[in-house]
Amino acid sequence: MGQVSTDDLLAWVRAFARLVAEHRDALTELDAAIGDADHGANMHRGTTAALAAVDGAVPASPGALAKKVGTTLVSTVGGASGPLYGTFFLRLGTALGDAATAAPADVAAALRAGVEGVVTRGRAEAGDKTMVDALAPAVAACEEALAAGRTWEEALAAAADAAAAGRDATTPLVARKGRASYLGERSAGHQDPGATSAALLLAAAAETLGGRGAGAPDSR
């Protein structure tokens, strides 16, 4: 398995920003049903700013790049998504450290640290109808694939598929966290926008870090 470089991580950020732009309206429509109808706009603003922050002066290491992305997302994405996505990337960067490249197992461990940061920051668990419902199974699938001796590309593909399945599984759930929780039983029947953008994040990782090149899962 090859090493993950700063350029690889930058490609991931670029792909995520592109997918968010492509699915901006869909994310907004999902959020209009159970939230404030601003998730698409907020994520587009944040990912655009994050890309601008690292694209001109690329940090020296994957960890430094992830931290810069996280800091930018915290300051530019509105609502709860900014602190949550920002925490994900900040924890990811801290776990990666200052090394010039990272082995796949180290990236998987950093992804786990990022998800744990989101869980701690948002006080959410699997089944609460949040981005955790996409992120947690994705990281678990990645870890399980690597432990089974599958390639890095296969592990990231499994992560993207698990994130998409987790996203779809939020539809029948009753929200227990965030703005959607105010709706109670009425939140059931709607796909969670945060889980949807998180699935885009993992699709971008599979496309760039793992060379899948298959695009994003359906954001419906």
C-alpha positions as CSV (number, residue, x, y, z in Angstrom):
1,M,0.0,0.0,0.0
2,G,1.3,3.5,-0.9
3,Q,1.7,6.4,1.4
4,V,-0.8,9.2,1.6
5,S,0.9,12.6,0.8
6,T,-0.1,16.2,1.3
7,D,-1.0,16.3,-2.4
8,D,-3.4,13.4,-1.9
9,L,-5.1,15.1,1.0
10,L,-5.4,18.3,-1.0
11,A,-7.0,16.3,-3.8
12,W,-9.5,15.0,-1.2
13,V,-10.4,18.5,-0.1
14,R,-10.8,19.6,-3.8
15,A,-13.0,16.6,-4.6
16,F,-15.1,17.3,-1.5
17,A,-15.6,20.9,-2.4
18,R,-16.6,19.9,-5.9
19,L,-19.1,17.4,-4.7
20,V,-20.6,19.8,-2.2
21,A,-21.0,22.4,-5.0
22,E,-22.6,19.8,-7.3
23,H,-25.1,18.7,-4.5
24,R,-25.6,22.1,-3.0
25,D,-29.2,22.4,-3.9
26,A,-30.0,18.8,-2.9
27,L,-28.4,19.4,0.5
28,T,-30.5,22.6,0.9
29,E,-33.7,20.8,0.0
30,L,-33.0,18.0,2.5
31,D,-32.3,20.7,5.2
32,A,-35.5,22.6,4.3
33,A,-37.5,19.6,5.3
34,I,-36.1,19.2,8.8
35,G,-33.7,22.1,9.5
36,D,-33.0,25.7,8.6
37,A,-32.6,25.2,4.8
38,D,-29.0,26.4,4.8
39,H,-26.9,23.3,4.9
40,G,-26.1,23.4,1.2
41,A,-25.1,27.0,1.2
42,N,-23.2,26.7,4.5
43,M,-21.2,23.7,3.3
44,H,-20.5,25.3,-0.1
45,R,-19.2,28.5,1.6
46,G,-17.0,26.5,4.0
47,T,-15.5,24.1,1.5
48,T,-14.8,26.9,-0.9
49,A,-13.0,28.9,1.8
50,A,-11.1,25.8,3.0
51,L,-9.9,25.1,-0.5
52,A,-8.8,28.7,-1.0
53,A,-7.0,28.6,2.3
54,V,-4.8,25.6,1.3
55,D,-4.7,25.7,-2.4
56,G,-2.5,28.8,-2.7
57,A,0.0,28.0,0.0
58,V,-0.1,24.3,0.6
59,P,0.9,23.3,4.1
60,A,4.0,21.1,4.5
61,S,2.3,17.9,5.7
62,P,-1.0,16.1,5.5
63,G,-1.6,16.9,9.2
64,A,-0.9,20.6,8.8
65,L,-3.2,20.7,5.8
66,A,-6.0,19.0,7.7
67,K,-5.7,21.4,10.6
68,K,-5.8,24.4,8.3
69,V,-9.0,23.0,6.7
70,G,-10.5,22.4,10.1
71,T,-9.8,25.9,11.3
72,T,-11.3,27.4,8.2
73,L,-14.4,25.3,8.4
74,V,-15.0,26.3,12.0
75,S,-14.8,30.0,11.0
76,T,-16.8,29.9,7.8
77,V,-19.5,27.3,8.0
78,G,-22.6,28.4,9.8
79,G,-24.8,26.5,12.1
80,A,-23.7,23.3,13.8
81,S,-21.9,21.9,10.7
82,G,-18.9,24.3,11.1
83,P,-17.8,23.2,14.5
84,L,-18.5,19.5,13.7
85,Y,-16.7,19.3,10.3
86,G,-14.0,21.6,11.7
87,T,-13.5,19.3,14.7
88,F,-13.3,16.3,12.3
89,F,-10.5,17.8,10.3
90,L,-8.7,19.2,13.4
91,R,-8.7,15.8,15.1
92,L,-7.6,14.2,11.8
93,G,-4.7,16.6,11.5
94,T,-3.6,16.1,15.1
95,A,-3.6,12.4,14.7
96,L,-1.6,12.6,11.5
97,G,1.1,14.7,13.2
98,D,3.9,16.3,11.3
99,A,5.0,13.4,9.1
100,A,5.4,14.2,5.4
101,T,3.4,11.2,4.4
102,A,1.1,8.7,6.2
103,A,0.5,5.0,5.9
104,P,-3.0,3.8,5.2
105,A,-3.4,2.4,8.7
106,D,-2.4,5.8,10.1
107,V,-4.9,7.6,8.0
108,A,-7.6,5.1,9.1
109,A,-6.6,5.8,12.7
110,A,-6.8,9.5,12.0
111,L,-10.3,9.1,10.5
112,R,-11.3,7.3,13.7
113,A,-10.0,10.2,15.7
114,G,-11.9,12.6,13.6
115,V,-15.2,10.7,14.1
116,E,-14.6,10.5,17.8
117,G,-14.1,14.3,17.8
118,V,-17.5,14.7,16.1
119,V,-19.2,12.4,18.6
120,T,-17.7,14.3,21.5
121,R,-18.4,17.8,20.1
122,G,-22.0,17.0,19.0
123,R,-22.8,14.5,21.8
124,A,-24.4,12.3,19.1
125,E,-24.5,8.6,18.8
126,A,-25.4,6.2,16.0
127,G,-29.1,6.3,15.4
128,D,-29.5,10.0,16.4
129,K,-30.0,11.0,12.7
130,T,-26.9,13.0,12.3
131,M,-23.6,12.9,10.3
132,V,-22.4,10.3,12.8
133,D,-24.7,7.8,11.1
134,A,-22.6,8.0,7.9
135,L,-19.2,8.6,9.5
136,A,-19.1,5.9,12.1
137,P,-20.0,2.9,9.8
138,A,-17.6,4.3,7.2
139,V,-14.6,4.3,9.5
140,A,-15.6,0.9,10.9
141,A,-15.8,-0.5,7.4
142,C,-12.4,1.0,6.5
143,E,-10.8,-0.5,9.6
144,E,-12.4,-3.9,9.1
145,A,-11.2,-4.0,5.4
146,L,-7.6,-3.2,6.3
147,A,-7.7,-5.8,9.2
148,A,-8.9,-8.4,6.6
149,G,-5.9,-7.7,4.4
150,R,-7.8,-5.8,1.7
151,T,-6.1,-3.0,-0.2
152,W,-6.3,0.6,0.7
153,E,-8.4,1.3,-2.3
154,E,-10.8,-1.5,-1.3
155,A,-10.9,-0.2,2.3
156,L,-11.9,3.3,1.1
157,A,-14.4,2.0,-1.3
158,A,-16.0,0.0,1.6
159,A,-16.0,3.2,3.7
160,A,-17.7,5.2,1.0
161,D,-20.3,2.4,0.5
162,A,-20.9,2.2,4.3
163,A,-21.3,6.0,4.5
164,A,-23.9,5.9,1.7
165,A,-25.8,3.1,3.5
166,G,-25.7,5.0,6.8
167,R,-27.0,8.1,5.0
168,D,-29.9,6.1,3.6
169,A,-30.7,4.6,6.9
170,T,-31.3,8.0,8.5
171,T,-34.5,8.4,6.5
172,P,-36.9,6.5,8.8
173,L,-35.2,7.6,12.0
174,V,-36.6,10.2,14.4
175,A,-34.0,12.9,15.0
176,R,-32.6,13.1,18.6
177,K,-30.1,15.8,18.1
178,G,-29.9,19.2,16.3
179,R,-32.5,21.3,14.8
180,A,-34.4,18.3,13.4
181,S,-35.0,17.0,16.9
182,Y,-37.5,19.8,17.5
183,L,-39.8,18.2,15.0
184,G,-40.0,14.9,17.0
185,E,-41.8,12.2,15.0
186,R,-42.3,14.5,12.0
187,S,-38.5,14.2,11.4
188,A,-39.0,10.6,10.3
189,G,-39.2,10.0,6.6
190,H,-36.6,12.6,5.7
191,Q,-32.9,11.9,4.9
192,D,-30.5,13.7,7.2
193,P,-28.6,16.5,5.4
194,G,-25.5,16.1,7.6
195,A,-25.3,12.4,6.9
196,T,-25.7,13.2,3.3
197,S,-22.7,15.7,3.2
198,A,-20.7,13.2,5.2
199,A,-21.3,10.6,2.6
200,L,-20.0,13.0,0.0
201,L,-16.8,13.4,2.2
202,L,-16.2,9.7,2.1
203,A,-17.0,9.5,-1.6
204,A,-14.4,12.1,-2.2
205,A,-11.9,10.1,-0.1
206,A,-12.5,7.0,-2.1
207,E,-12.2,8.9,-5.3
208,T,-8.8,10.6,-4.4
209,L,-7.1,8.8,-1.6
210,G,-8.0,5.4,-2.9
211,G,-8.1,6.0,-6.6
212,R,-11.7,4.8,-6.9
213,G,-12.6,7.5,-9.4
214,A,-16.3,6.4,-9.3
215,G,-17.8,9.7,-8.2
216,A,-20.2,10.3,-5.4
217,P,-23.0,8.1,-4.1
218,D,-26.5,9.4,-4.9
219,S,-27.3,12.3,-2.6
220,R,-31.1,11.7,-2.7
